[in-house]
Amino acid sequence: MLDTLVFDGKEKGPAFLVLGAIHGNEKCGTQGIGRAAMELRSGIFALAKGTLTCLPICNPAAYAKNQRLTEVNLNRVIKPNAAPKLYEEKAAQHVVAAIEAADIVLDLHSYSQGELPFLFLDNDTPQNRAFAAALDIPRWVTGWDEAYAGKPGLNEGDTMSFAGKCGKTGLLVECGLHDDPASARVAYKALRAALAHFGMAEAFDDAPPREPEINKMTHIVVKDREGTFTKDWRHLDPVKKGEPLVAYADGESFAAPADGVVLLPNSEAKTGDEWIYFGVKAA
């Protein structure tokens, strides 16, 4: 059973779930949740309504080792499984149950190569758009579910695709670099802004919303053989049509199919892992 913190508001309201450390080396969510929990307990702010359920560390074994995973990517096996065998498959069942019990889900992550916080608008509904706008994170990525459609070998289920299937309102926020202290503050502010948006707590920051920059993920490049990046790519780096992104040892390459941006490059990807994504400006 994963450690769970539950806070009840003064009145009835939505069931809000926040997740941290789905990947064990992404600790900003844990830290942001920890700060909010401390402030709730000490009365710095209070829940006006609803229930806040926190899973600060969804992958305890990987968290203890400060590594992404132990056996398999937890955010690729979020689905009901009557006979889980791998460590992350077992942890996933607790996350699945928590999502099923929630009305709203916020999943807090960090990433390895880039600097700018952004969020995934996986389920592009009016409710999720309003949720995203309230977080004051003006860089959004859409198209995740479409890009992974028909690729069960890569993704059996992630938190937001499962939340969408269950009819939940939900967002995944990439708060910044893994080891940047600023990422924990982004996680905390995102949680506070989310609670305020749903009328569950007072506003933490009254900054006016900014017009978002939206890019749609269109291509996934899996590291299926030896190769290297053609540059030290960072998330949201612009690229021109035909510009090579990766060069394989056998002489082949993957080039940008259009003018667009690099998304979530991972120079430490292992064979079979997602290596780099490509996206275009959303219409």
N, C-alpha and C positions, 0 to 999 in steps of 0.2 A: 504494500500500500504506500502510495506517495504521501509525503507530508502535505497536509492541507490546512490552510487558515481560512476561517469563515467569519465574516462580519455582517451583522444584521442591522438594517436601518430602522429608523423610528416608525416607519410606515411600510405597508406592503408596496412592492414594486418589482422591477425586473431582476432576474437572476443573472448576475454578471460574473463571468469567469475570466481570469487572467492567468496566462501560462508563462513560465520562465524556464530557461535552460532545457529546452527540448534537445538542444545540442550542448554537451557538457562544457565546451570551452566558450560558450556564449553566456556570460554571467551578468550582463547588464540588466537583464530582466529580473533576475534574482535580487540584484541590488536595488533596483527601482521598486520592486514589490516590497522588499524589506523596509525601505524608507517609508512607504505609504502605510504599511502595517504598524510600524512604530508610531507614526503620527496619529493613526486611528486609536491605538491603545492609549496614547497619552493625551488624547483630546485636542490635538492641534487642528484636526478637522474631523467631521463626523459624517456618517451616512444619513441622509435625510429619508431615504426609502430604499427598498430592495435589499438584496443580499449580494455581497461581494465574496466570491470564492477564489482563493489564490492557491495555485500550485507553483511555488517558487522554484522548485527543482524537479523537472519532469524526468530527468535522466541522471539519477544520483550516482550511479557507478562511473559514468563518463565524466560527470562533474568533479568527482573526487580525484580523478586522474587528469583533469583539465584537458580532456580530449573530446573531439566531436562526437564520438560514438564508441561503443564497445564491440558490437557484433554487426549491427546494421543501422542505417540512418533511421532514427525514430520518426522523422517527419516524412517518411515514405511508407510507413506501415501503420498509419492511423486508420484502422478499420476494425470492426468486430472480428474476433478470432477465437473460436471455441477451444482451440488447442494450441496456444502460443508456445513456441519452443525457445526462441532466442530472447535474450535479455530485453532488447527494445520492443519486441513483440509483446512481451508481458507488461512492460511499462505502458505500452500503447493502450492496453485495455482499461487502465485507470483514466487515461486522457480521454478515451472514447466515452466512458461513462460520465465524466465531468462535462464534456461537450453536450451530450444528450440531455443532461439535467439543466443546462443553461439556456438563457434567451440570447445573450450577447457574449461574444468571445473576443479577447484581445491576446494575441500571441506575440511575445517580445523576443527579438533575435538581434544578433550582430553579425558582421561579416568581415572578410579577411583582406580585401584589396579594394579600397576606396575610402572616402571620407564622409560622404554626405548621407545623412539619414533619409530613408525613403520608406514607402509602404507599398504593400501588394494589395491592389484592389482586385482580388481574384473573382469574387462574385459581384459583378457590376450592377447592383440594384440601387434604386433611389435611396434606400435606407443606408446602404453601405457608403454611397457617395456622400451623404450628409455626415455620416460618422467620420469618414476620411477628412472632410473639410474642417471638421471641428478640432482635429489634432494638430493643426498648424504645421504639418509636414508637407511642404509643397512639391515633393517629387513622388509621383505615383507610377507603379508598373502594373499593367493589366496583361491579360492573355495567358496567364499561367495554365489554367485548366485546358484551354484550347491547344497550347503547345504540347502538353503532356497527353492529350487525348490519343488513345490507341497505343500508348506506350506503357502497358502494365509492368513490363520488366524494369522500368525506371521508377515508377511511382504507383504503388498499390493504394496509397491514400495519404494525404497530408492534413494538417489541422484545418485549414480553411476549406479544402474541397469537401472534407467530411462535414464541417459545420454547414456548408452550403447545401449538401444533400439532406441534412437534418432541418433545413429551413431556418437556420440561425443567422443573426446579424453578426458579422465577424471581419476582423482585419488582422493582418500580420505586419508588424513594424520591424524594419531593420534599422536599429538605433544608431549605427555607426560601427567603427572598428572594434574588434574584440577587446583589446586592452586599453582603449581610450576611456579615461574616467568620464568624459563628456557623454559617452553612450548611456551610462547609468542615469544621468540626469534626463536625457531624452526619454528613456523608458519611464521614469517617474512622471515626467510632464505629460507623456502620452496617456498614462493611466489616469492621472488627475483630470486631464481634459476630457477623457472618455466618460468618467463618472459625472462630470459636470454636464456634458452633452445630453446624457440620459436622465438628467434631473436627480441624480443620486447623491450629489455632493456639491458644495459651492465651487465656483470657478477658482482655479489656481492662477491663471494668467489670462488677462483680458486682451491680449494681442489680437488685432483684426485678422481675419483669415486672408491668406495670400492665394493668388491664382495658381493652381497647380500646373506643373510641367508633367505631362503624361506620356509615357512610352509604352508601346505594346510589344511584349515578347513574341517573337515569331519563329525563332530557331533555337534548338538545343544542340550543342556540340558535345558529344560524349567522347571521352578519351579512350578510344578503342585500340590505339597503338601508340608507339613512341612518337614524341614530337615536342615542340616548344611553342610558346607564344612568340609572335613576331615583334612584339613590343612589351614593355612592362605595363600591361593594360590595367586600368582602374575602372571601377563601375561608373557608367554614364560617360565614358570617353566617346567623343564623336568619331565616326568613321565614314569614309566615302565608299560608294559602290565599287566593288572590285578590289578593295584594299584587303590584303591577306590578314587574317586574325591569328591563325595557327599554321605552323609549318610542320609537316610530318617527316619523320626520318626517311621515308621511302620517296620523298620528293613531292608528294601531293600537298595540298593546302586547303584550308577553308577560308573563302573570301566573303566579305560582306555582300549579300545579294542586292542591297540597295543602300542609299544613304541612311544612316541610322546611328545607333549607339551600342557599345559593348555593355553587357549586363552581367554582373556577378562573376567575373573571371576568377578561377581558382587554380593558381599555378601549382598547388600541392595535390591536385586531383590524382587519384590512382586509376589504373585501368578499369574501365566499367563505370566510372563516376562521371557526373556532369562536369564539364571542363570550363565551358564558357557559353554564354547565351548572347543572342543578338536580338535587337528590337528596333522598332521604327516609331517615329512620332505619331501618337494617336490622333485620329481625326477629331 
